Amino acid sequence: MPTIIRRNERSWAIELITEINKIVNKNDLMIKRAGGESTISTGRGNTMFPDVVLYGNGEQSIILQGWELKMPDVPIEDETFIKDAQRKAIALNLNSCLIWNFTYAVLYIRNDDDTFRKVKQWDETNYIHTRNDVETYRSDWEKLLEKIIIEINLYFVSGEFRKSSLDEVISNTTITSLVQRNKTLIADELKSSASRNAVLTAYINNWWSEVKTEYVNDETDKYNAYAKTVILNWSNRIVFAHIIKHRQNGAMLIDNINYNTTPVEANEIFEKITAKCDFYNVFNAINYNEVLPELSWMDFIEFSLFLKSNGIEHLEQSALQNILEGSVNTTKRQINGQYTTPSELARILVRLTMRDYSDDFLDCCCGTGTIPKAAIQIKKDLFTAKEAVESVWACDKYQYPLQVANISMTDADTINLANRIFQHNALTLNAGETIQVINPQTGDLMELTIPLFGAVASNLPFVPFEIIPDDDKTIVSQIPLFETLDQRSDLYCYIATKISDVIKPNGLLGIITSNSWLGTKTGSKFVETLRQKYNILQVHISGKGRWFKNADVVTTIIILQKKGNNEDITRFFLWKKSLYDLTMNTENEDKLINSALLGKELDNTVTTMASYSQQQIAELLKLKVSYNSLFHKVDWLIETKNKAVPINKVYTVFRGSRRGWDSLFYPAPGEHRIEPNYIKKVLKNARNVTTLITDADSDAFCCDKSIEELNELNHFGSLEWINKFKSQRNGVGKPLPEVLKRANMYWYELKDSEIAEVFTMMNPDKRLFFAKFNTPSFVNQRLIGLKHKAEYDDLELNHALLNSIYTMFYIEASGFGRGLGVLDINKDSIANSYMLNPKLVSSEDRLKILHAFGKLKSREIRKTDEELCSSDRIEFERTVFKSFGIEDCYEKICQSLLSMQQTRATAKETF
């Protein structure tokens, strides 16, 4: 049970604060002031902030240390007493704290792992045992207090104790602490209220059905999710009101919130602030935010009183901006899955998309406002703050992000201006619609008409078709070009198509999307649909790490121009600098932007550029490379197309058997008595394959006999093996005979009809190869098998040409890198890839190729970059390319392949 602070205990805390201020006033110390009296509540324990706070300046914006106080009847060793002080030190981002019960005082320092160790204990007043003694021996503990203050000051002078700033505390730790302390409490309160209120239940259920995709990586329980939203609604409103109150007198009403205020009354206060100051999207109360347990409400009050009593009005504009940005970032962290746009990426996206800076700009899925904020900042360098704010528009389907976006978009010089921010689904947005915002100077409603925009830029939602909300699925089915898109496209495909309705002719759309469209049939349909509305001017990807640190998703930027003037060229930009590099060096950022705007490769250490006409792109795609390959200067493919042939002309290509339950189908030697005629050799994976010629290393149980037939044949070893698994169940309790049942197969049957001569991996990484079995063998689902066709019966030459850099390139070019850098390919992508045509090799050249290839077969397979530097590999490739008359393309193919592989590898990291 938490210790309850009684009235006289609160009074003594105030007395102690008064005495400390007398001490610091008469001495020249780093400690300039003590405070904390306003947040001490009567009758409540487990508070958020220390009873006493030591400050490093008179304005109380530099925080030095927190003290936790008790009366002598609470032992100095009390664990709750100690832990409370330490918890509050962490919340204030401090590395020291002190506890005091008038009998003893103990000083603690915080270690790097957030544990604490005792630095010093003062026991000069160890004869104080009762509350009455505190009054009796007042002069004694006052003398000790001065000694403690003087000694603690030395720790700050030496730098051993660190300070924190008010803006850091508010933005980085306090809101997180509010969430951690109250999420479960509020969720339980909401559940309890819902059990007595069917309307509340219906509201939460409907809200959750609309927003659960936003919480896919964060919360699975709807009440926990809504509780978090309630906490952020209260905390953001409180922070913002205190920030603006010294510039907006109407917001001074926030100071009226105290321990006697109810949540309903506090909402009424925010309504009055809104009427005077606007910021409706910030100050608007979400439904049922008053459903709070008393302990949680006390936290919000204490938070507001803490801001009231500290020097927030004395902070410089840069510090206030840090609070806004930090609070926004904390909010973003608390609702994962939104993949909030890094501010550096937002600025670059806006610069890539804007052409006429005076034109109206829109972010149609603004989330927490990073992109429109960047647009306002860029415009403010060219125009007045008023002109900038009034030409930047932002909307989002959901109300919650708009609260944070309004904060993010607001600066000291725009605080009296109405942000053009409104709630709207991008899928139904049309020019000419009327929206309403409040004039912050008059409190009156302003009606604004949505214009046609010269530029739209947005980080579109990463929502797969399977979890698109039902209401959006209904809307997208009515989009005119719906039929031309793949019916299972991600949400961003539909938004990008629809949003052209609010863009001027020749206006630009800049979007951040996942990279999934670069290597899929769905992506090809997406591009073809875009081309009916837009000219595709630019596509950008990172060649130096992922842009999003909080997600494994790999992303692209697409710059589109609404159909007007014909533009036949699409330019593919591969960034060679990370976002961090570009942020640290604005000259490099300018080079990137200028390269894109001018259509020139100005500095290939910053970005490379590959340009193609639409005819070239169509020709390249017919050669079965993915869009992903086009960043890597692959126009040489068109020169060599007559020398190559699809792999599926030479080989039958298949994926290894997909059966599941490896322990049944791949028995370990010595663990069974299965008859030899049911055991086939199988390669389970290629991880341990080290050479281009290999053998299958495992056994597979391949039995196509019925139980009756096995009994008749007295094949009891196989029967025994089957019966071993007959009664087993899978992870969810289903019997294996039911789980493994297949049409026209016994549940224990594994087909061995597709025997591979050659194989490659499903998800290769740094080694790209096709290995050949000494004896054709069985492969499982992790591998892709190949078996030659009759008209291509030169097995040795086929194998050699498969392992040329030409086909190594195709392995990379037919797929694309997932978030962790793994290459995503499949049976079809390999089957459709090209290899140099064996039919075009003369008898003389055949012998030369096989001789050179023999050197590669006799050694271990190396990583691609090592292979291409090896003398035997270079000799082999030169021999192959010379025989086909394409020697001039060799270096180009090496560069394309290495560029693709290096780009894929960097997707494993953020920089």
Buried (B, 14 or more C-beta within 10 A) or exposed (E): EEBEBEEEBBEBBBBBBEBBBEBBEEEEBBBBBBBBBBBBBEEBEBBBBBBBBBBBBEBBBBBBBBBBBBBBEBEBEBEBBBEBBBBBBBBBBBBBBBBBBBBBBBBBBBEEEEEBEEBBEBEBBEEBEEBEBBEEBBEBBBEBBBEBBEEBBEBBEEEEBBBBBBBBBBBBBBBBBBBEBBBBBBBBBBBEBBEEBEEBBEBBEEBBEBBBBBBBEBBEBBBBBBBBBBBBBBBBBBBBBBBBBBEBEBBBBBBEBEBEBEBEEBBBBBBBBBBBBBBBBBBBBBBBBBBBBEBBBBBBBBBBBBBBBBBBEBBEEEBBBBBBBBBBBBBBBBBBBBBBBBBBBBBBBBBBBBEEBEBBBBBBBBBBBBBBBBBBBBBBEEBEBEBBBBBBBBBBBBBBBBBBBBBBBBBBBBBBBBBBBBBBBBBEBEEEEEBEBBEBEEEEEBEBEBBBBBBBBBBBBBBBBEEBBEEBEEBBEEBEBBEBBBEEBBBBBBBBBBBBBBBBEBBBBBBBBBBBBBBBEBBBBBBEBBBEBBBBBBBBBBBBBBBBEBBEBBBBBBBBBBBEEEBEBBBBBBBBBBBBBBBEEEEBBBBBBBBBEEEEBBBEEBBBBBBBEBEBBEBBBEBBBBBBBBBBBBBBBBEBBEBBBBBBBBBBBBBBBEBEBEEBBBBEEEEBEBBEEBBBBBBBBBEEBEBBEBEBEBBBBBBBBEBEEBEEEEBEBBBEBBEBBEEEEEEEEEBBBEBBEEEEEBBBBBEBEBBBBBBBBBEBBBBBBBBBBEEBBBBBBBBBBBBBEEEBEBEBBBBBBBBBBBBBBBBBBBBBBBBEBBBBBEBBBBBBBBBBBBEBBEEEBBEBBBEBBEBBBEEEBBEBBEBBEBEBBBBBBEBBBBBBEBEEBBEBBBBBBBBBBBBBBBBBEBB
